[in-house]
Amino acid sequence: MATAHADPQTAQDRFADVVGRAAQVAHDVRALKTIAADAVEDGVYAARRAVIRGGREIEGLRETAAYRIKKAPFLAVAMAVGAGLLIGIVCGRCGRSASQQKP
């Protein structure tokens, strides 16, 4: 009875196939490593840009505040006093309620 099987692979053929697959996996790993490194580099670059942009915006806010203080100094003082009073009241109530809770 004859069998209709294809020629079985020899050990050498299987070894060559395994080596080829290992080389492909190594290539894929190197490609993924490169992609990950690029993503990290892009993230660092974006973070640096955000810090620089934030610094420029803070500088702009400082210049705007200086301009408004020069333009209306009494209003600026009144706003500062009001903010200080508000913060003092809030902190005073928080401190008072905390001291009342202690036995």
KOLVEXLO-923778 format. One record per residue (C-alpha): residue number from 1; x, y, z; residue in three letters. Coordinates in pm, 1 decimal. Layout:
<pts>
   dolo       east      north         up   nutor
    NUM          X          Y          Z     ALA
...
</pts>
This chain:
<pts>
   dolo       east      north         up   nutor
      1        0.0        0.0        0.0     MET
      2      154.2      323.3     -111.9     ALA
      3      125.4      636.3       97.6     THR
      4       67.0      976.7      -58.4     ALA
      5      277.8     1171.6      188.5     HIS
      6      503.7     1448.5       70.2     ALA
      7      870.6     1410.2      136.8     ASP
      8      922.9     1463.6      506.4     PRO
      9     1154.8     1749.1      595.6     GLN
     10     1497.7     1650.3      692.3     THR
     11     1651.1     1768.1     1015.5     ALA
     12     1867.7     2006.4      818.7     GLN
     13     1563.3     2162.4      650.8     ASP
     14     1384.0     2203.6      983.0     ARG
     15     1696.2     2358.4     1138.3     PHE
     16     1725.1     2603.5      848.7     ALA
     17     1356.4     2692.5      893.2     ASP
     18     1405.1     2753.1     1266.7     VAL
     19     1711.5     2968.1     1202.9     VAL
     20     1519.1     3170.2      945.0     GLY
     21     1230.0     3224.7     1185.3     ARG
     22     1470.6     3322.3     1464.2     ALA
     23     1633.9     3576.6     1233.9     ALA
     24     1289.9     3718.1     1147.0     GLN
     25     1196.5     3742.7     1515.8     VAL
     26     1527.5     3917.5     1591.9     ALA
     27     1460.2     4162.2     1308.7     HIS
     28     1108.1     4229.6     1440.0     ASP
     29     1243.6     4287.9     1791.8     VAL
     30     1499.5     4538.1     1661.9     ARG
     31     1224.6     4717.3     1469.0     ALA
     32     1002.5     4735.7     1779.0     LEU
     33     1297.1     4860.3     1985.5     LYS
     34     1356.9     5137.1     1733.5     THR
     35      988.0     5230.9     1733.8     ILE
     36      984.0     5243.0     2115.1     ALA
     37     1300.5     5454.1     2127.1     ALA
     38     1151.7     5696.5     1874.6     ASP
     39      831.2     5721.8     2078.5     ALA
     40     1028.0     5800.0     2394.5     VAL
     41     1235.3     6058.3     2210.8     GLU
     42      919.0     6220.1     2073.0     ASP
     43      771.0     6231.6     2423.9     GLY
     44     1081.9     6396.3     2567.6     VAL
     45     1083.6     6651.0     2285.9     TYR
     46      714.7     6730.4     2342.2     ALA
     47      773.2     6769.2     2716.5     ALA
     48     1062.8     7008.6     2657.7     ARG
     49      850.9     7213.1     2418.5     ARG
     50      568.7     7224.9     2674.2     ALA
     51      805.9     7349.0     2944.9     VAL
     52      945.1     7618.1     2716.6     ILE
     53      594.5     7721.1     2609.0     ARG
     54      481.2     7730.1     2972.9     GLY
     55      775.5     7949.2     3065.4     GLY
     56      689.0     8191.7     2787.5     ARG
     57      325.5     8201.9     2895.9     GLU
     58      425.7     8270.7     3255.9     ILE
     59      651.3     8551.2     3136.8     GLU
     60      359.5     8693.8     2937.0     GLY
     61      130.4     8675.2     3239.7     LEU
     62      391.6     8849.5     3452.2     ARG
     63      425.3     9129.0     3196.1     GLU
     64       46.3     9163.1     3175.3     THR
     65       19.0     9181.2     3553.8     ALA
     66      293.1     9446.5     3570.5     ALA
     67      115.3     9650.2     3301.6     TYR
     68     -220.1     9630.6     3480.5     ARG
     69      -62.9     9723.1     3814.9     ILE
     70       99.8    10029.1     3656.7     LYS
     71     -225.1    10121.9     3483.8     LYS
     72     -448.1    10087.0     3795.2     ALA
     73     -236.0    10059.1     4110.9     PRO
     74     -521.3    10119.7     4357.8     PHE
     75     -735.3     9849.3     4198.7     LEU
     76     -440.2     9608.8     4217.9     ALA
     77     -387.4     9686.4     4586.8     VAL
     78     -759.5     9645.3     4657.0     ALA
     79     -764.3     9309.4     4480.6     MET
     80     -458.3     9193.5     4674.8     ALA
     81     -615.0     9298.3     5004.9     VAL
     82     -941.0     9123.3     4914.0     GLY
     83     -760.2     8803.3     4818.3     ALA
     84     -559.0     8816.5     5140.5     GLY
     85     -873.7     8861.5     5349.8     LEU
     86    -1047.0     8576.7     5171.8     LEU
     87     -751.8     8343.6     5225.5     ILE
     88     -727.4     8453.9     5589.9     GLY
     89    -1095.9     8384.5     5653.1     ILE
     90    -1080.4     8041.8     5490.6     VAL
     91     -763.7     7945.2     5678.4     CYS
     92     -906.8     8081.7     6003.9     GLY
     93    -1220.9     7873.3     5973.2     ARG
     94    -1024.4     7562.3     5880.5     CYS
     95     -794.1     7613.6     6179.7     GLY
     96    -1082.4     7683.8     6416.0     ARG
     97    -1281.2     7378.0     6306.3     SER
     98     -971.3     7159.6     6339.8     ALA
     99     -902.2     7285.1     6693.4     SER
    100    -1265.6     7231.6     6795.8     GLN
    101    -1256.3     6866.8     6684.1     GLN
    102     -967.7     6781.6     6917.6     LYS
    103    -1090.6     6641.9     7253.2     PRO
</pts>
